[in-house]
């Protein structure tokens, strides 16, 4: 993960791949919630669209359940 220089938007942008990996693979709901909140608050619209698509695919492949 890249360091933090005080700009949360830049931090989210530089670490978006790590954040998405956390959303996909972490089993810690609290950490996933923090990452999702950061992406919603400071992420770009295209990134949010990617996250939304990934969540939709997860629902479809898990029979409507997102774990």
ZAMAR-791689 format. One record per atom (N, C-alpha, C, O): x, y, z; residue in three letters. Coordinates in steps of 0.05 Angstrom, whole numbers, plus 5000, padded with zeros to 4 digits. Layout:
BEGIN
+------+------+------+-----+
|    x |    y |    z | res |
+------+------+------+-----+
|    X |    Y |    Z | ALA |
...
+------+------+------+-----+
END
This chain:
BEGIN
+------+------+------+-----+
|    x |    y |    z | res |
+------+------+------+-----+
| 5017 | 4977 | 5000 | UNK |
| 5000 | 5000 | 5000 | UNK |
| 5018 | 5025 | 5000 | UNK |
| 5038 | 5026 | 5013 | UNK |
| 5009 | 5044 | 4985 | UNK |
| 5024 | 5070 | 4984 | UNK |
| 5019 | 5086 | 5010 | UNK |
| 4999 | 5082 | 5023 | UNK |
| 5038 | 5103 | 5016 | UNK |
| 5036 | 5120 | 5040 | UNK |
| 5014 | 5141 | 5038 | UNK |
| 5002 | 5145 | 5017 | UNK |
| 5009 | 5153 | 5060 | UNK |
| 4988 | 5173 | 5062 | UNK |
| 5000 | 5201 | 5065 | UNK |
| 5016 | 5205 | 5083 | UNK |
| 4994 | 5219 | 5047 | UNK |
| 5005 | 5246 | 5048 | UNK |
| 4984 | 5267 | 5055 | UNK |
| 4989 | 5291 | 5052 | UNK |
| 4961 | 5258 | 5065 | UNK |
| 4941 | 5277 | 5074 | UNK |
| 4918 | 5280 | 5055 | UNK |
| 4898 | 5292 | 5062 | UNK |
| 4920 | 5270 | 5030 | UNK |
| 4898 | 5272 | 5011 | UNK |
| 4884 | 5245 | 5008 | UNK |
| 4895 | 5227 | 4995 | UNK |
| 4861 | 5242 | 5020 | UNK |
| 4847 | 5216 | 5019 | UNK |
| 4840 | 5207 | 4991 | UNK |
| 4840 | 5183 | 4985 | UNK |
| 4833 | 5226 | 4973 | UNK |
| 4826 | 5218 | 4946 | UNK |
| 4850 | 5206 | 4931 | UNK |
| 4848 | 5186 | 4917 | UNK |
| 4874 | 5218 | 4935 | UNK |
| 4898 | 5208 | 4923 | UNK |
| 4905 | 5180 | 4935 | UNK |
| 4914 | 5163 | 4921 | UNK |
| 4902 | 5177 | 4961 | UNK |
| 4907 | 5152 | 4974 | UNK |
| 4890 | 5130 | 4963 | UNK |
| 4900 | 5108 | 4957 | UNK |
| 4864 | 5135 | 4960 | UNK |
| 4846 | 5115 | 4949 | UNK |
| 4853 | 5109 | 4920 | UNK |
| 4853 | 5085 | 4912 | UNK |
| 4860 | 5129 | 4905 | UNK |
| 4867 | 5125 | 4877 | UNK |
| 4892 | 5107 | 4875 | UNK |
| 4893 | 5089 | 4859 | UNK |
| 4912 | 5113 | 4891 | UNK |
| 4937 | 5097 | 4890 | UNK |
| 4934 | 5069 | 4900 | UNK |
| 4950 | 5051 | 4893 | UNK |
| 4915 | 5064 | 4917 | UNK |
| 4912 | 5038 | 4930 | UNK |
| 4886 | 5023 | 4921 | UNK |
| 4878 | 5004 | 4934 | UNK |
| 4874 | 5032 | 4899 | UNK |
| 4849 | 5020 | 4891 | UNK |
| 4851 | 4990 | 4885 | UNK |
| 4832 | 4975 | 4891 | UNK |
| 4873 | 4981 | 4874 | UNK |
| 4876 | 4952 | 4868 | UNK |
| 4876 | 4936 | 4894 | UNK |
| 4863 | 4915 | 4896 | UNK |
| 4890 | 4946 | 4914 | UNK |
| 4891 | 4933 | 4940 | UNK |
| 4863 | 4933 | 4953 | UNK |
| 4854 | 4913 | 4964 | UNK |
| 4849 | 4955 | 4951 | UNK |
| 4822 | 4957 | 4962 | UNK |
| 4803 | 4937 | 4949 | UNK |
| 4787 | 4924 | 4963 | UNK |
| 4805 | 4935 | 4923 | UNK |
| 4787 | 4916 | 4909 | UNK |
| 4794 | 4888 | 4916 | UNK |
| 4776 | 4871 | 4919 | UNK |
| 4820 | 4882 | 4919 | UNK |
| 4828 | 4855 | 4928 | UNK |
| 4817 | 4849 | 4956 | UNK |
| 4808 | 4827 | 4961 | UNK |
| 4817 | 4869 | 4974 | UNK |
| 4806 | 4865 | 5001 | UNK |
| 4776 | 4860 | 4999 | UNK |
| 4766 | 4842 | 5012 | UNK |
| 4762 | 4875 | 4982 | UNK |
| 4733 | 4870 | 4979 | UNK |
| 4727 | 4842 | 4969 | UNK |
| 4708 | 4830 | 4978 | UNK |
| 4743 | 4833 | 4950 | UNK |
| 4738 | 4807 | 4938 | UNK |
| 4745 | 4784 | 4956 | UNK |
| 4732 | 4763 | 4956 | UNK |
| 4766 | 4786 | 4972 | UNK |
| 4778 | 4763 | 4986 | UNK |
| 4777 | 4764 | 5016 | UNK |
| 4782 | 4743 | 5029 | UNK |
| 4772 | 4786 | 5028 | UNK |
| 4773 | 4788 | 5057 | UNK |
| 4748 | 4775 | 5070 | UNK |
| 4726 | 4778 | 5059 | UNK |
| 4752 | 4762 | 5092 | UNK |
| 4729 | 4751 | 5106 | UNK |
| 4722 | 4768 | 5131 | UNK |
| 4705 | 4761 | 5147 | UNK |
| 4735 | 4791 | 5134 | UNK |
| 4731 | 4809 | 5156 | UNK |
| 4711 | 4831 | 5147 | UNK |
| 4718 | 4849 | 5132 | UNK |
| 4686 | 4829 | 5156 | UNK |
| 4665 | 4847 | 5147 | UNK |
| 4671 | 4876 | 5155 | UNK |
| 4664 | 4895 | 5140 | UNK |
| 4684 | 4881 | 5178 | UNK |
| 4690 | 4908 | 5187 | UNK |
| 4710 | 4921 | 5168 | UNK |
| 4706 | 4944 | 5159 | UNK |
| 4731 | 4906 | 5161 | UNK |
| 4751 | 4917 | 5143 | UNK |
| 4739 | 4922 | 5115 | UNK |
| 4744 | 4942 | 5102 | UNK |
| 4723 | 4903 | 5105 | UNK |
| 4710 | 4907 | 5080 | UNK |
| 4692 | 4931 | 5080 | UNK |
| 4690 | 4946 | 5060 | UNK |
| 4678 | 4936 | 5102 | UNK |
| 4661 | 4959 | 5105 | UNK |
| 4677 | 4985 | 5104 | UNK |
| 4669 | 5005 | 5092 | UNK |
| 4700 | 4985 | 5117 | UNK |
| 4718 | 5009 | 5116 | UNK |
| 4727 | 5015 | 5088 | UNK |
| 4727 | 5038 | 5079 | UNK |
| 4736 | 4994 | 5074 | UNK |
| 4746 | 4997 | 5047 | UNK |
| 4723 | 5007 | 5029 | UNK |
| 4727 | 5025 | 5013 | UNK |
| 4700 | 4995 | 5031 | UNK |
| 4677 | 5003 | 5015 | UNK |
| 4670 | 5032 | 5021 | UNK |
| 4664 | 5048 | 5002 | UNK |
| 4670 | 5040 | 5046 | UNK |
| 4664 | 5068 | 5053 | UNK |
| 4685 | 5087 | 5041 | UNK |
| 4677 | 5108 | 5031 | UNK |
| 4710 | 5080 | 5041 | UNK |
| 4731 | 5097 | 5029 | UNK |
| 4727 | 5099 | 4999 | UNK |
| 4730 | 5121 | 4988 | UNK |
| 4720 | 5077 | 4986 | UNK |
| 4716 | 5078 | 4957 | UNK |
| 4691 | 5095 | 4950 | UNK |
| 4692 | 5109 | 4931 | UNK |
| 4671 | 5093 | 4966 | UNK |
| 4646 | 5109 | 4961 | UNK |
| 4652 | 5138 | 4965 | UNK |
| 4644 | 5155 | 4949 | UNK |
| 4666 | 5145 | 4987 | UNK |
| 4671 | 5173 | 4994 | UNK |
| 4692 | 5186 | 4976 | UNK |
| 4689 | 5209 | 4968 | UNK |
| 4713 | 5171 | 4969 | UNK |
| 4736 | 5184 | 4956 | UNK |
| 4743 | 5172 | 4929 | UNK |
| 4761 | 5182 | 4915 | UNK |
| 4730 | 5150 | 4921 | UNK |
| 4736 | 5137 | 4895 | UNK |
| 4723 | 5152 | 4872 | UNK |
| 4704 | 5168 | 4876 | UNK |
| 4733 | 5146 | 4848 | UNK |
| 4722 | 5159 | 4824 | UNK |
| 4697 | 5143 | 4815 | UNK |
| 4693 | 5120 | 4823 | UNK |
| 4680 | 5155 | 4799 | UNK |
| 4656 | 5142 | 4789 | UNK |
| 4662 | 5116 | 4774 | UNK |
| 4648 | 5096 | 4779 | UNK |
| 4682 | 5116 | 4756 | UNK |
| 4687 | 5091 | 4742 | UNK |
| 4695 | 5068 | 4761 | UNK |
| 4687 | 5045 | 4757 | UNK |
| 4710 | 5075 | 4782 | UNK |
| 4718 | 5055 | 4802 | UNK |
| 4693 | 5044 | 4816 | UNK |
| 4690 | 5020 | 4820 | UNK |
| 4675 | 5062 | 4824 | UNK |
| 4650 | 5053 | 4837 | UNK |
| 4633 | 5036 | 4819 | UNK |
| 4621 | 5017 | 4828 | UNK |
| 4633 | 5042 | 4793 | UNK |
| 4619 | 5025 | 4774 | UNK |
| 4631 | 4997 | 4773 | UNK |
| 4616 | 4977 | 4771 | UNK |
| 4658 | 4995 | 4774 | UNK |
| 4671 | 4969 | 4774 | UNK |
| 4664 | 4953 | 4799 | UNK |
| 4659 | 4929 | 4797 | UNK |
| 4663 | 4967 | 4822 | UNK |
| 4656 | 4953 | 4847 | UNK |
| 4627 | 4944 | 4846 | UNK |
| 4621 | 4921 | 4854 | UNK |
| 4610 | 4960 | 4835 | UNK |
| 4581 | 4953 | 4833 | UNK |
| 4578 | 4928 | 4815 | UNK |
| 4562 | 4910 | 4821 | UNK |
| 4592 | 4928 | 4792 | UNK |
| 4591 | 4905 | 4774 | UNK |
| 4601 | 4880 | 4788 | UNK |
| 4590 | 4858 | 4785 | UNK |
| 4623 | 4882 | 4803 | UNK |
| 4634 | 4859 | 4817 | UNK |
| 4615 | 4848 | 4838 | UNK |
| 4612 | 4824 | 4841 | UNK |
| 4601 | 4866 | 4852 | UNK |
| 4581 | 4858 | 4871 | UNK |
| 4558 | 4844 | 4858 | UNK |
| 4547 | 4824 | 4868 | UNK |
| 4549 | 4854 | 4835 | UNK |
| 4527 | 4842 | 4820 | UNK |
| 4535 | 4814 | 4811 | UNK |
| 4519 | 4795 | 4813 | UNK |
| 4559 | 4811 | 4800 | UNK |
| 4569 | 4785 | 4792 | UNK |
| 4570 | 4765 | 4815 | UNK |
| 4563 | 4742 | 4812 | UNK |
| 4579 | 4775 | 4838 | UNK |
| 4581 | 4758 | 4862 | UNK |
| 4553 | 4748 | 4870 | UNK |
| 4549 | 4725 | 4878 | UNK |
| 4533 | 4766 | 4869 | UNK |
| 4506 | 4759 | 4876 | UNK |
| 4496 | 4737 | 4857 | UNK |
| 4483 | 4718 | 4865 | UNK |
| 4501 | 4741 | 4831 | UNK |
| 4491 | 4722 | 4811 | UNK |
| 4505 | 4695 | 4814 | UNK |
| 4491 | 4674 | 4811 | UNK |
| 4530 | 4694 | 4820 | UNK |
| 4544 | 4668 | 4822 | UNK |
| 4539 | 4655 | 4848 | UNK |
| 4543 | 4630 | 4850 | UNK |
| 4531 | 4669 | 4869 | UNK |
| 4526 | 4658 | 4895 | UNK |
| 4496 | 4654 | 4900 | UNK |
| 4488 | 4650 | 4923 | UNK |
| 4480 | 4654 | 4879 | UNK |
| 4452 | 4650 | 4882 | UNK |
| 4438 | 4672 | 4897 | UNK |
| 4419 | 4668 | 4912 | UNK |
| 4447 | 4697 | 4893 | UNK |
| 4434 | 4720 | 4906 | UNK |
| 4446 | 4728 | 4933 | UNK |
| 4436 | 4746 | 4945 | UNK |
| 4467 | 4714 | 4942 | UNK |
| 4478 | 4719 | 4968 | UNK |
| 4506 | 4731 | 4964 | UNK |
| 4523 | 4718 | 4951 | UNK |
| 4511 | 4754 | 4976 | UNK |
| 4538 | 4765 | 4976 | UNK |
| 4549 | 4761 | 5004 | UNK |
| 4537 | 4771 | 5024 | UNK |
| 4571 | 4747 | 5007 | UNK |
| 4582 | 4741 | 5033 | UNK |
| 4601 | 4763 | 5041 | UNK |
| 4613 | 4761 | 5063 | UNK |
+------+------+------+-----+
END
